Amino acid sequence: MKTMNCEACQHLLPDDADGALGAEERAALGAHLADCGACREYFAREAALAAQLRATLRQQAEQVRLSPASRARLLAAIAPQRTHAWWHAPACAAAAAALILCAAHFGLRSGFTNAPHSSQDFVCMSTTPDHTVRIEWKSPSHIVIQRSAGWKERRLVVIHRNGTEASGLFVAHPSKSLWK
Amino acid sequence: MDEADIIAGLRSGDAGAAAALLDQHGDRLLRSAYLLCGNAADAQDLTQETLLQAVKSAPRFRGESALYTWLHGILLNLSRHHARQTARVTVTDAVPELAAETAAPGAALDLASDSAALWDALGQLSGAHREVLVLRFYEELRLDEIAVRLELSTGTVKSRLHYALRELRGVMPAL
């Protein structure tokens, strides 16, 4: 059986955790650990950190889940054949008084593969019960985007309808030059 | 609805398939996105964009991996793109030198309080290091599986994992 030094031993820790070592390597690793207190301590310390990382990540992950409202919004986004007359909703009354934020020129910037022809071509997926966005089509090169007051942090995601499938994704971010 | 039915449904524009995709994978994607980006609002955007891309790309899905594996690959790409576009801002009121003095390396940790500290420390890592730790310790992937997801060699993944843990210990010396 080949002997192993500490560096080689510690290098094999992730492979050992994966059960990816061959019989000879596994035997050499076991023999080294039996004789080396420093490497045993290293393995124990790494195992403790791994356990703590697993617990922390799981704990954090469990704090987030899709709310019914989020689920509905996501479903509306990924099932584009559904009709969304969202600007007729009462909550969108606030949007009527919103500041006109930008007049974006479509084409190169938007990423749409088909030129929009009317306001009905768009659906916005970034709205929330408190904050709404209205998209008004003016011409093939001119679109007005309005948002309700207080809608500052979330990025705006708009898709262009094309039959049953979104044909383009339009992501605007305040830091981008798209916002005039 | 099983995975084959979902893919077939997405290809034919079936709203029920989109709902099944969301119900079966939405929460899991959202959680992974949250761990990758550390921000609930961005995680929701990433999840949405992931599902949108999946719906659009369903005709190209060849079934060579599990559906979640494919979705998670899309999420990883979007997450990296997001990280490149987002300025890295670290807000902390802890002074590293003081932390080093008050906690000896390897000292026993109080799980409840240190879990929050560890989460903060993860937020200070580079995107690549955070990513590999999430894949290893949350997604529970082997080195070779991470290598496939990240399109890297297994050796590079192993090295990245090592340096990620080292960076983490640099941020939080008590580990």
Interface residues (C-beta under 8 A of the other chain):
Chain A: H11 P14 D15 D18 A20 R45 E46 L49 A50 Q52 L53 R54 A55 T56 L57 R58 Q59 Q60 A61 E62 V64 R65 L66 S70 R71 R73 L74 L75 A77 I78 A79 P80 Q81 R82 M125 S126 E153 R154 R155 V157 I159 T164 E165 A166 L169 V171 H173
Chain B: G13 A15 A18 A19 L21 L22 G26 D27 L30 R31 S32 Y34 L35 A40 A41 A43 Q44 D45 T47 Q48 E49 L51 L52 A54 V55 K56 Q85 G106 L109 L111 D114 S115 L118 W119 L122 L133 V134 F137 Y138 R142 L143 D144 K158 L161 L165 L168 R169 L175
